[in-house]
Amino acid sequence: MDILEKLKKGEAKLSLVGLGYVGMPIAVEFAKRGIKVIGYDLNKDKIELYKKGIDPTKEAGDDVIKDTTVEFTSDPEKLKEASFHIVAVPTPVNSDHTPDLRPVEGAARILGQHIAKGSVIVFESTVYPGVTEDVCVPIIEKESGLKCGVDFKIGYSPERINPGDKVHRLSTIKKIVSGMDEETLETVAGVYSIVVDAGVHKAESIKVAEAAKVIENSQRDINIAFMNELSIIFGKMGIDTLSVLEAAGTKWNFLPFRPGLVGGHCIGVDPYYLTYKAEELGYHSQVILSGRRINDSMGKYVAENCVKNLIAIEKPVKNAKVAILGFTFKENCPDTRNSKVFDIVEELREYGIEPVIADPQADKEEAKRLYGVTLSDLSDVKDMDAVILAVAHSDFGSLTVKDMDGLFGKGTRLLLDIKGMMDRKEYEKAGYRYWRL
Ligand SMILES: NC(=O)c1ccc[n+]([C@@H]2O[C@H](COP(=O)([O-])OP(=O)(O)OC[C@H]3O[C@@H](n4cnc5c(N)ncnc54)[C@H](O)[C@@H]3O)[C@@H](O)[C@H]2O)c1
C-alpha cells in the first residue's frame, strides 16, 4: 500500500515542519479531512500557544485550533512517526538582500536526522529554482545516511495562500505540485488533493514549480512598482493617480494594479531570490531590481509628502503631531514583519517628527520586539496635525469624516490616504488637505 492510501486509512501520519501563517492552516486542514497530523515547530512558545488553543496568526482562529486533532509538538523525535512531510519554514533575505536559507537548511537537517525510510518530503517554502534538489537534498542525505530517490523521495509545492484573505483559502486555490519522478508526483498530487478542492497543477519538474512561485510574486512586485512610478510622475504633474487608473482601467486589457507600500515576506522578498540566482549565473537583473528599488523607496516618498503638505498648511514640521493608522505589512492581518510602514516612521524621525502609531490588528508585542515601537489605541489619537492612513484594515474603512475629525487638532486637517481608502472628494469638501499615492 502506498503512502497516500495509508494516510487516508489512518495508517500513516503526515507532518508539518514550520507552523506559521502557511504551515498551520495546512496542518489544520489535513486534520479536518481525517488525516493524522503532527505539527512540529522549533518555536516552543508558539507550540504552547497552539496547545492552549490560541492562534497568534488569526488564520484559522482560536476555536479551530482548540478543536483540531493536530498533534502540536516541538519535539523533533515525533517526526519519525510520519511518512509524508511538508516543510513550510521562512525564507527571508539577509540585510544585503541575498537569500537567507538557514531556516530551510535547518528544517532539512532536522528531517534528515529523523525521517523514516520510504518517506516523502515536500518543500513549500518559496525559494529560487534549485534549492530543493541542490541545497536541501544533500543535507537530508548527509544527516540521514539515506539516498534520495531510493530511500526517500522529494517534491515541491509552492504556497499561494494570502494571509488575512478569507476568500482565497488553501482549499479554494489551485495548487502547483511537483515530484522528483512520476510516482512521487502522483503521490504528492494525491495527498494535496485531499485538502485542495480547486485541484492541483502537476508541474513537469521541481525546478519548474519553484520558478513558478517566485515569478508569481515578482510579477506582482513589478506591476506595483510601475504604479508607484506613475504615482511619482503624476504627483509632479498634479494629476490624481487613482483617477487616471480608473479611466485607463476601462480598457479591457489594462491591468488593475494600484500603487502602495510593498512589504511582508513574499512580494518584497521573493524577487531577490530570483535575482540572486540570476546573478550567480552571470545575469544582472534589469527589470526586477528596478521594481524593487522603486517599491523599497515608497515609505520615504510618503514621509516626504507628509512634510511638504505640513509646510503647505503652515504647520511647523519639527515636532508636528502626526498619526499613522496601520502598522502591519498588509490589511486585515496582525503580521508586522518587514512592514514598510516603519520606513515612513524612520523618515519622519529624520524631520524631527515622532509619529503616534495605532493599529487595532497588529501584534503589539511583535511590533515592540522588532521595531521598538509602542502601538497606541485609536482612542488615544487626538489633536493631530496630520493622519497617515497607511494600511487598509477594514476597521479604518468604516471611519466616517466625523470620526476622522475627532483625531485632529486646530487648523487645516491633513490626511494622507496611501491606499486611497477614503472618498477624496468628500474629504476635500470637508476642508481637508487630502493626499494619496
Ligand atoms: N505568509 C504568506 O503570505 C506566504 C504565502 C505564500 C508562501 N509563503 C512562503 O511560505 C514559507 C513560510 O512562510 P510563513 O509566512 O508561514 O512563515 P512564518 O514565519 O509565519 O512561519 C514559519 C514557522 O517556521 C518555524 N521554523 C523556522 N525554522 C524551523 C525549523 N528548522 N524547523 C521547524 N520549524 C521552523 C518558525 O518558528 C515559524 O513558526 C516562506 O517561504 C514564505 O515565503 C508565505
The ligand as an ORCA input file, in Angstrom:
! r2SCAN-3c Opt
* xyz 0 1
  N       2.787     34.193      4.656
  C       2.491     34.232      3.359
  O       1.727     35.057      2.892
  C       3.069     33.225      2.414
  C       2.367     32.923      1.245
  C       2.913     32.017      0.360
  C       4.154     31.461      0.632
  N       4.835     31.803      1.765
  C       6.118     31.168      1.994
  O       5.924     30.111      2.928
  C       7.043     29.986      3.792
  C       6.610     30.089      5.239
  O       6.080     31.377      5.450
  P       5.235     31.752      6.739
  O       4.635     33.077      6.470
  O       4.363     30.630      7.168
  O       6.397     31.912      7.817
  P       6.217     32.047      9.383
  O       7.420     32.774      9.865
  O       4.868     32.558      9.735
  O       6.272     30.560      9.911
  C       7.367     29.738      9.793
  C       7.480     28.870     11.019
  O       8.584     28.002     10.811
  C       9.232     27.826     12.073
  N      10.588     27.335     11.813
  C      11.665     28.017     11.389
  N      12.704     27.176     11.202
  C      12.246     25.937     11.532
  C      12.834     24.647     11.553
  N      14.089     24.463     11.176
  N      12.081     23.619     11.948
  C      10.793     23.810     12.335
  N      10.183     24.997     12.333
  C      10.911     26.048     11.931
  C       9.144     29.166     12.728
  O       9.292     29.060     14.136
  C       7.753     29.638     12.311
  O       6.781     29.285     13.253
  C       8.029     31.059      3.343
  O       8.917     30.533      2.425
  C       7.141     32.076      2.646
  O       7.841     32.817      1.678
  C       4.294     32.643      2.666
*
